Amino acid sequence: MNEIKSINANPQYMGITIDFSKLLSKDEILQYLEENGATDRTLADIRNRYESEFGNELMWRYPLSAGLHAGAFIIPVQEGFLSIPYDAMEAQEYELLTLEGAGLMDEDELMFFSNDLKSYTDAFCSAMEDAVSILLFRNQNNKNGLSKSSLHDFEPTDSQGHSMECTKCGRAINFYEEEDWNKGLEEKCSK
């Protein structure tokens, strides 16, 4: 369960005490983008203003599909937190913002974004750890000059690749049992 921080008269956002009255309003940001181009490049002006005022740009790019859009920028404003979605990118202007989809976010939407990104990141990291285990195993075999057909055909049995089992004979090895792990990687399969 995520811990909800207590709210007080001087709330902290990203470790910075924020006087929300010094932030731009939702309408000020949307008007500025409408008049100067609804792009990430224009949004940089607002990031720079926040950086000067607060020592941090205070904005986040949410890089995952956010319902109907490819992603969104989350920006603190006087009224709360503004989400400005984007659907496309361009080489010079970067994200092309969709102002029609912009709006203030409620607590449930913010928690959804947080949980969705954590879930994605956890799954991505697990997949990359599996990929590393597979490559380490293959590289070890290549260094030893052993033909793949004569060795065990190990596949990970856990998400970290710390336990593996031969698909041909069922031999299991565990990374935490180093001597058996090394022996298993180098021995010939009985099948």
LUMPA-209811 format. One line per 8 residues: number of its first residue (from 1); for each residue x, y, z of N, C-alpha, C. Coordinates in Angstrom, 1 decimal, always signed. Example, Ala and Ser with C-alpha at 12.3 -4.5 7.8 and 13.67 -1.06 7.14 Angstrom:
residues 2
1 = +13.2:-5.7:+7.8:+12.3:-4.5:+7.8:+13.2:-3.3:+7.8 ~ +12.8:-2.2:+7.1:+13.7:-1.1:+7.1:+12.9:+0.0:+7.9 $
//
This chain:
residues 191
1 = +0.9:-1.2:+0.0:+0.0:+0.0:+0.0:+0.9:+1.2:+0.0 ~ +0.5:+2.2:-0.8:+1.3:+3.4:-0.9:+1.0:+4.3:+0.3 ~ +2.0:+4.9:+0.9:+1.9:+5.8:+2.0:+1.5:+7.2:+1.5 ~ +0.4:+7.7:+2.1:-0.1:+9.1:+1.7:+0.5:+10.0:+2.8 ~ +1.2:+11.0:+2.3:+1.9:+12.0:+3.1:+0.8:+13.0:+3.6 ~ +1.0:+13.5:+4.9:+0.1:+14.4:+5.4:+0.2:+15.8:+4.7 ~ -0.9:+16.4:+4.6:-1.0:+17.7:+3.9:-1.0:+18.8:+5.0 ~ -0.2:+19.8:+4.8:-0.2:+21.0:+5.7:-0.3:+22.3:+4.9 $
9 = -0.2:+23.4:+5.6:-0.3:+24.7:+5.0:+0.9:+24.9:+4.0 ~ +2.0:+24.3:+4.2:+3.2:+24.4:+3.4:+3.6:+23.1:+2.9 ~ +2.8:+22.5:+1.9:+3.1:+21.2:+1.4:+4.5:+21.0:+0.7 ~ +5.0:+19.8:+0.8:+6.2:+19.5:+0.2:+5.9:+18.7:-1.1 ~ +6.5:+19.1:-2.2:+6.4:+18.4:-3.5:+7.8:+18.2:-4.0 ~ +8.2:+16.9:-4.1:+9.6:+16.6:-4.6:+10.6:+17.1:-3.6 ~ +10.3:+17.2:-2.3:+11.2:+17.6:-1.3:+11.3:+19.1:-1.2 ~ +10.5:+19.8:-1.9:+10.5:+21.3:-1.9:+9.2:+21.8:-1.3 $
17 = +9.3:+22.8:-0.4:+8.1:+23.4:+0.2:+7.6:+24.3:-0.9 ~ +6.3:+24.1:-1.2:+5.7:+24.8:-2.3:+4.6:+25.8:-1.8 ~ +4.8:+27.1:-2.2:+3.7:+28.0:-2.0:+2.9:+28.0:-3.3 ~ +1.8:+27.3:-3.3:+1.0:+27.1:-4.5:+0.5:+28.4:-5.1 ~ +0.4:+29.5:-4.4:+0.0:+30.8:-4.9:+1.1:+31.3:-5.9 ~ +2.3:+30.9:-5.8:+3.4:+31.3:-6.7:+3.5:+30.5:-8.0 ~ +2.7:+29.4:-8.0:+2.7:+28.7:-9.3:+1.7:+29.4:-10.3 ~ +1.9:+29.0:-11.5:+1.0:+29.5:-12.6:-0.3:+28.8:-12.4 $
25 = -1.4:+29.4:-12.9:-2.7:+28.8:-12.8:-2.8:+27.9:-14.0 ~ -3.8:+27.0:-14.0:-4.1:+26.1:-15.1:-4.4:+26.9:-16.4 ~ -5.2:+27.9:-16.3:-5.5:+28.8:-17.4:-4.3:+29.5:-18.0 ~ -3.4:+30.0:-17.1:-2.2:+30.7:-17.6:-1.3:+29.8:-18.4 ~ -1.2:+28.6:-17.9:-0.3:+27.6:-18.7:-1.0:+27.3:-20.0 ~ -2.3:+27.0:-20.0:-2.9:+26.6:-21.2:-3.0:+27.7:-22.2 ~ -3.2:+28.9:-21.8:-3.2:+30.1:-22.7:-1.8:+30.3:-23.3 ~ -0.8:+30.2:-22.4:+0.6:+30.4:-22.9:+0.9:+29.4:-24.0 $
33 = +0.6:+28.1:-23.8:+0.8:+27.1:-24.8:+0.0:+27.3:-26.0 ~ -1.2:+27.8:-25.9:-2.1:+28.0:-27.0:-1.5:+29.2:-27.9 ~ -1.0:+30.2:-27.2:-0.5:+31.3:-28.0:+0.9:+31.1:-28.5 ~ +1.7:+30.2:-27.9:+3.1:+30.1:-28.3:+3.5:+28.7:-28.9 ~ +2.5:+27.9:-29.0:+2.7:+26.5:-29.6:+2.6:+25.5:-28.5 ~ +1.7:+24.5:-28.7:+1.4:+23.5:-27.7:+2.5:+22.3:-27.9 ~ +3.7:+22.6:-27.5:+4.8:+21.6:-27.7:+5.6:+21.6:-26.4 ~ +6.4:+20.5:-26.3:+7.3:+20.4:-25.2:+8.4:+21.5:-25.2 $
41 = +8.7:+21.9:-26.4:+9.7:+23.0:-26.5:+9.2:+24.3:-25.9 ~ +7.9:+24.6:-26.1:+7.3:+25.8:-25.5:+7.1:+25.5:-24.0 ~ +6.8:+24.3:-23.6:+6.7:+24.0:-22.2:+8.0:+24.2:-21.4 ~ +9.1:+24.2:-22.1:+10.4:+24.4:-21.5:+10.5:+25.8:-20.9 ~ +9.8:+26.8:-21.5:+9.7:+28.1:-20.9:+9.1:+28.1:-19.5 ~ +8.1:+27.3:-19.3:+7.5:+27.1:-18.0:+8.4:+26.4:-17.0 ~ +9.0:+25.3:-17.5:+10.0:+24.6:-16.7:+11.1:+25.5:-16.2 ~ +11.6:+26.4:-17.1:+12.7:+27.3:-16.7:+12.2:+28.3:-15.7 $
49 = +10.9:+28.7:-15.8:+10.4:+29.7:-14.8:+10.3:+29.0:-13.5 ~ +9.8:+27.8:-13.4:+9.7:+27.0:-12.2:+11.1:+26.8:-11.6 ~ +12.0:+26.4:-12.5:+13.4:+26.2:-12.0:+13.9:+27.4:-11.3 ~ +13.7:+28.6:-11.9:+14.2:+29.8:-11.3:+13.5:+30.1:-10.0 ~ +12.2:+29.9:-9.9:+11.5:+30.2:-8.7:+11.7:+29.2:-7.6 ~ +11.7:+27.9:-7.9:+11.7:+26.9:-6.9:+13.0:+26.0:-6.9 ~ +13.9:+26.2:-7.8:+15.1:+25.4:-7.8:+14.9:+24.1:-8.4 ~ +13.7:+23.9:-9.1:+13.4:+22.6:-9.7:+12.2:+22.9:-10.7 $
57 = +12.3:+22.2:-11.8:+11.2:+22.4:-12.8:+9.9:+21.9:-12.4 ~ +9.8:+21.0:-11.5:+8.6:+20.5:-10.8:+7.7:+19.7:-11.8 ~ +8.0:+19.5:-13.0:+7.2:+18.7:-14.0:+7.7:+17.3:-14.2 ~ +6.7:+16.5:-14.5:+7.1:+15.1:-14.9:+6.4:+14.7:-16.2 ~ +7.2:+14.0:-16.9:+6.7:+13.4:-18.2:+6.2:+12.0:-17.8 ~ +4.9:+11.7:-18.1:+4.4:+10.3:-17.8:+4.5:+9.6:-19.2 ~ +5.4:+8.7:-19.4:+5.8:+8.2:-20.7:+4.9:+7.0:-21.2 ~ +3.9:+6.7:-20.4:+3.1:+5.5:-20.8:+1.7:+5.9:-21.4 $
65 = +1.1:+5.0:-22.1:-0.2:+5.3:-22.6:-1.2:+5.7:-21.5 ~ -1.7:+6.9:-21.5:-2.6:+7.4:-20.5:-4.0:+7.4:-21.0 ~ -4.6:+6.2:-21.2:-5.9:+6.1:-21.6:-6.0:+6.3:-23.1 ~ -6.5:+7.5:-23.5:-6.6:+7.9:-24.9:-5.4:+8.5:-25.5 ~ -4.4:+8.7:-24.7:-3.2:+9.4:-25.2:-1.9:+8.6:-25.1 ~ -0.9:+9.0:-25.8:+0.4:+8.3:-25.7:+1.2:+8.6:-24.4 ~ +0.9:+9.7:-23.8:+1.6:+10.0:-22.5:+1.1:+11.4:-22.1 ~ +1.7:+11.9:-21.0:+1.2:+13.2:-20.5:+2.3:+13.9:-19.7 $
73 = +2.2:+15.2:-19.6:+3.0:+16.0:-18.7:+2.2:+16.3:-17.4 ~ +2.8:+16.2:-16.3:+2.1:+16.5:-15.0:+2.7:+17.7:-14.4 ~ +2.0:+18.8:-14.2:+2.5:+20.0:-13.8:+1.7:+20.6:-12.6 ~ +2.4:+20.9:-11.5:+1.7:+21.6:-10.4:+1.3:+23.0:-10.8 ~ +0.1:+23.3:-10.5:-0.5:+24.6:-10.8:-1.2:+25.1:-9.5 ~ -1.7:+26.3:-9.5:-2.3:+26.9:-8.3:-3.5:+26.0:-7.8 ~ -4.2:+25.4:-8.8:-5.4:+24.7:-8.4:-5.1:+23.2:-8.0 ~ -3.9:+22.7:-8.3:-3.6:+21.3:-8.0:-2.5:+20.8:-9.0 $
81 = -2.9:+19.8:-9.7:-1.9:+19.2:-10.7:-2.6:+19.0:-12.0 ~ -2.0:+19.6:-13.0:-2.5:+19.6:-14.4:-1.9:+18.6:-15.2 ~ -2.7:+17.8:-15.9:-2.2:+16.8:-16.9:-2.4:+17.4:-18.3 ~ -1.3:+17.4:-19.1:-1.4:+17.8:-20.5:-0.9:+16.6:-21.3 ~ -1.8:+16.0:-22.0:-1.5:+14.8:-22.8:-0.7:+15.1:-24.1 ~ -0.1:+14.1:-24.6:+0.5:+14.2:-26.0:+0.3:+12.9:-26.7 ~ +0.2:+13.0:-28.0:+0.0:+11.8:-28.9:+1.1:+11.6:-29.9 ~ +1.9:+12.6:-30.1:+2.9:+12.5:-31.2:+4.1:+13.3:-30.8 $
89 = +5.2:+13.0:-31.5:+6.5:+13.7:-31.2:+7.0:+14.2:-32.6 ~ +7.8:+15.2:-32.5:+8.4:+15.8:-33.7:+9.9:+16.1:-33.3 ~ +10.8:+16.0:-34.3:+12.2:+16.1:-34.1:+12.6:+17.4:-33.5 ~ +12.0:+18.5:-33.9:+12.4:+19.9:-33.4:+11.6:+20.3:-32.1 ~ +10.3:+20.0:-32.1:+9.5:+20.5:-31.0:+9.2:+19.4:-29.9 ~ +9.7:+18.2:-30.1:+9.5:+17.1:-29.2:+8.0:+16.8:-29.1 ~ +7.5:+16.5:-27.9:+6.1:+16.1:-27.8:+5.2:+17.2:-28.3 ~ +4.1:+16.8:-29.0:+3.1:+17.7:-29.5:+1.9:+17.6:-28.6 $
97 = +1.6:+18.6:-27.8:+0.6:+18.5:-26.7:-0.8:+18.6:-27.3 ~ -1.7:+17.9:-26.6:-3.1:+17.9:-27.0:-3.9:+18.7:-25.9 ~ -4.0:+20.0:-26.1:-4.6:+20.9:-25.1:-6.1:+20.5:-24.8 ~ -6.8:+20.0:-25.8:-8.2:+19.6:-25.6:-8.3:+18.5:-24.5 ~ -7.3:+17.7:-24.3:-7.3:+16.7:-23.3:-6.8:+17.1:-21.9 ~ -6.3:+18.3:-21.8:-5.7:+18.8:-20.6:-6.8:+18.9:-19.5 ~ -6.4:+18.7:-18.2:-7.3:+18.9:-17.1:-6.6:+18.6:-15.8 ~ -7.3:+19.1:-14.7:-6.8:+18.9:-13.4:-7.0:+17.4:-13.0 $
105 = -6.0:+16.8:-12.3:-6.1:+15.4:-11.9:-6.6:+15.3:-10.5 ~ -7.4:+14.3:-10.2:-7.8:+14.1:-8.8:-6.8:+13.0:-8.2 ~ -7.1:+12.7:-6.9:-6.2:+11.8:-6.2:-6.1:+10.4:-6.9 ~ -7.3:+9.9:-7.3:-7.4:+8.6:-7.9:-6.5:+8.5:-9.2 ~ -6.6:+9.6:-10.0:-5.8:+9.6:-11.3:-4.3:+9.7:-11.0 ~ -3.9:+10.5:-10.0:-2.5:+10.5:-9.6:-2.0:+9.2:-9.1 ~ -2.8:+8.5:-8.3:-2.4:+7.2:-7.8:-2.4:+6.1:-8.9 ~ -3.3:+6.2:-9.9:-3.3:+5.3:-11.0:-2.0:+5.5:-11.8 $
113 = -1.6:+6.7:-12.1:-0.4:+7.0:-12.8:+0.8:+6.4:-12.0 ~ +0.9:+6.7:-10.7:+2.0:+6.2:-9.9:+2.0:+4.7:-9.9 ~ +0.9:+4.0:-9.7:+0.9:+2.5:-9.6:+1.2:+1.9:-11.0 ~ +0.6:+2.5:-12.1:+0.9:+2.0:-13.4:+2.3:+2.1:-13.8 ~ +3.0:+3.2:-13.4:+4.4:+3.3:-13.8:+5.3:+2.4:-12.9 ~ +4.9:+2.2:-11.7:+5.6:+1.2:-10.8:+5.5:-0.2:-11.4 ~ +4.3:-0.5:-11.8:+4.1:-1.9:-12.3:+4.9:-2.1:-13.6 ~ +4.9:-1.1:-14.5:+5.6:-1.2:-15.7:+7.1:-1.3:-15.4 $
121 = +7.6:-0.5:-14.5:+9.0:-0.4:-14.2:+9.5:-1.8:-13.6 ~ +8.7:-2.3:-12.7:+9.0:-3.6:-12.1:+9.1:-4.7:-13.1 ~ +8.1:-4.7:-14.0:+8.1:-5.7:-15.1:+9.3:-5.6:-16.0 ~ +9.6:-4.3:-16.4:+10.7:-4.0:-17.3:+12.0:-4.5:-16.6 ~ +12.2:-4.2:-15.3:+13.5:-4.5:-14.7:+13.6:-6.1:-14.6 ~ +12.5:-6.7:-14.3:+12.5:-8.2:-14.2:+12.9:-8.8:-15.6 ~ +12.3:-8.3:-16.6:+12.6:-8.8:-18.0:+14.1:-8.5:-18.3 ~ +14.6:-7.4:-17.9:+16.0:-7.1:-18.2:+17.0:-8.0:-17.4 $
129 = +16.6:-8.3:-16.1:+17.4:-9.2:-15.3:+17.4:-10.6:-15.9 ~ +16.2:-11.0:-16.4:+16.1:-12.3:-17.1:+17.0:-12.3:-18.3 ~ +17.0:-11.2:-19.1:+17.8:-11.2:-20.3:+19.3:-11.2:-20.0 ~ +19.7:-10.6:-18.9:+21.1:-10.6:-18.4:+21.5:-12.0:-18.1 ~ +20.6:-12.7:-17.3:+21.0:-14.1:-16.9:+21.1:-15.0:-18.2 ~ +20.3:-14.9:-19.1:+20.4:-15.7:-20.4:+21.7:-15.4:-21.1 ~ +22.0:-14.1:-21.2:+23.3:-13.8:-21.9:+24.5:-14.2:-21.2 ~ +24.5:-14.1:-19.8:+25.6:-14.6:-19.0:+25.8:-16.1:-19.2 $
137 = +24.7:-16.8:-19.2:+24.7:-18.2:-19.4:+25.3:-18.6:-20.8 ~ +24.8:-17.9:-21.8:+25.3:-18.1:-23.2:+26.8:-17.8:-23.3 ~ +27.2:-16.6:-22.8:+28.6:-16.2:-22.8:+29.5:-17.2:-22.1 ~ +29.1:-17.7:-21.0:+29.9:-18.7:-20.3:+30.1:-19.9:-21.1 ~ +29.1:-20.4:-21.8:+29.2:-21.5:-22.6:+30.1:-21.3:-23.8 ~ +30.0:-20.1:-24.4:+30.9:-19.7:-25.5:+32.3:-19.7:-25.1 ~ +32.6:-19.2:-23.9:+34.0:-19.0:-23.4:+34.6:-20.4:-23.2 ~ +33.8:-21.4:-22.8:+34.2:-22.7:-22.5:+34.4:-23.5:-23.8 $
145 = +33.9:-23.0:-24.9:+34.0:-23.7:-26.2:+33.2:-25.0:-26.3 ~ +32.2:-25.0:-25.5:+31.3:-26.2:-25.5:+30.2:-26.0:-26.5 ~ +29.9:-27.1:-27.2:+28.7:-27.0:-28.1:+27.4:-27.0:-27.3 ~ +26.5:-26.1:-27.8:+25.2:-26.0:-27.1:+24.5:-27.3:-27.0 ~ +24.6:-28.1:-28.0:+23.8:-29.4:-28.1:+24.2:-30.4:-27.0 ~ +25.5:-30.3:-26.5:+26.0:-31.2:-25.5:+25.7:-30.7:-24.1 ~ +25.5:-29.5:-24.0:+25.3:-28.9:-22.6:+23.8:-28.9:-22.2 ~ +23.6:-28.7:-20.9:+22.2:-28.5:-20.5:+21.6:-27.3:-21.2 $
153 = +20.3:-27.4:-21.4:+19.5:-26.3:-22.0:+18.7:-25.6:-20.9 ~ +19.4:-24.8:-20.1:+18.8:-24.2:-19.0:+17.9:-23.0:-19.4 ~ +16.8:-23.0:-18.7:+15.8:-21.8:-18.8:+15.5:-21.4:-17.4 ~ +15.4:-20.0:-17.2:+15.1:-19.5:-15.8:+13.8:-20.1:-15.3 ~ +13.7:-20.3:-14.0:+12.5:-20.8:-13.4:+11.9:-19.7:-12.4 ~ +12.6:-18.6:-12.3:+12.1:-17.5:-11.5:+12.4:-16.2:-12.3 ~ +11.8:-15.1:-11.9:+11.8:-13.9:-12.6:+13.2:-13.2:-12.6 ~ +14.1:-13.6:-11.7:+15.4:-13.0:-11.6:+16.5:-13.9:-12.3 $
161 = +16.1:-15.1:-12.7:+17.1:-16.0:-13.4:+18.1:-16.6:-12.4 ~ +17.7:-16.6:-11.1:+18.6:-17.1:-10.1:+18.4:-18.6:-10.0 ~ +17.3:-19.2:-10.5:+17.1:-20.6:-10.5:+16.8:-21.0:-12.0 ~ +17.5:-22.1:-12.4:+17.2:-22.5:-13.8:+17.1:-24.0:-13.8 ~ +16.4:-24.5:-14.9:+16.2:-26.0:-15.0:+16.5:-26.3:-16.5 ~ +17.1:-27.5:-16.7:+17.4:-27.9:-18.0:+16.1:-28.4:-18.6 ~ +15.8:-28.0:-19.8:+14.6:-28.4:-20.5:+14.7:-29.8:-21.1 ~ +15.9:-30.3:-21.1:+16.1:-31.7:-21.7:+16.0:-32.8:-20.6 $
169 = +16.7:-32.5:-19.5:+16.8:-33.6:-18.5:+16.2:-33.2:-17.1 ~ +15.9:-32.0:-16.9:+15.3:-31.5:-15.7:+16.3:-31.1:-14.6 ~ +17.6:-31.1:-14.9:+18.6:-30.7:-13.9:+18.3:-29.3:-13.5 ~ +18.3:-29.0:-12.2:+18.0:-27.7:-11.7:+19.3:-27.2:-11.0 ~ +19.5:-25.9:-11.2:+20.6:-25.2:-10.5:+20.1:-23.9:-9.9 ~ +20.8:-23.4:-8.8:+20.4:-22.2:-8.1:+21.6:-21.4:-8.0 ~ +21.5:-20.1:-8.3:+22.6:-19.1:-8.3:+23.2:-19.0:-6.9 ~ +22.4:-19.2:-5.9:+22.9:-19.1:-4.5:+23.7:-20.3:-4.0 $
177 = +23.7:-21.3:-4.8:+24.6:-22.5:-4.5:+25.7:-22.5:-5.6 ~ +26.6:-21.6:-5.4:+27.6:-21.2:-6.4:+28.4:-22.4:-7.0 ~ +28.8:-23.3:-6.2:+29.6:-24.4:-6.7:+28.7:-25.3:-7.7 ~ +27.5:-25.6:-7.3:+26.6:-26.4:-8.1:+26.2:-25.6:-9.4 ~ +26.1:-24.3:-9.2:+25.7:-23.4:-10.4:+26.8:-23.5:-11.4 ~ +28.0:-23.2:-11.0:+29.2:-23.2:-12.0:+29.3:-24.6:-12.6 ~ +29.2:-25.7:-11.8:+29.3:-27.0:-12.3:+28.2:-27.3:-13.3 ~ +27.0:-26.9:-13.0:+25.8:-27.1:-13.9:+26.0:-26.4:-15.2 $
185 = +26.5:-25.2:-15.2:+26.7:-24.4:-16.4:+27.7:-25.1:-17.4 ~ +28.6:-25.8:-16.8:+29.7:-26.4:-17.6:+29.5:-27.9:-18.0 ~ +28.6:-28.6:-17.3:+28.5:-30.0:-17.5:+27.7:-30.4:-18.7 ~ +28.0:-31.5:-19.2:+27.2:-32.0:-20.4:+25.9:-32.6:-19.9 ~ +24.9:-32.4:-20.7:+23.5:-32.9:-20.4:+23.5:-34.4:-20.7 ~ +22.8:-35.2:-19.9:+22.7:-36.6:-20.0:+21.7:-37.0:-21.1 ~ +20.9:-36.1:-21.6:+19.9:-36.4:-22.7:+20.4:-36.0:-24.1 $
//
